[in-house]
């Protein structure tokens, strides 16, 4: 899947969040101005194509619609 589209996540982005969050299923900060974006997309540099790549983008999906996607999931 790497290189198709980056995953646009529901979590708000905070650069140092993992250093201050719980180790068990961190949910992201309560508020923010940017959303988490994971993985790489078809226009990424080679370093951006790694699965663990984590960055941020504006929640205005129109600005990123050609490189962002999302994954549907449900708790069972």
Secondary structure, DSSP 8 states (H G I E B T S, - for coil): -TTS-EEEEEEE--TTHHHHS-SSS---BS--SEEEEES--TT--GGGGSTT-EEEEES-GGGGTTTEE-------
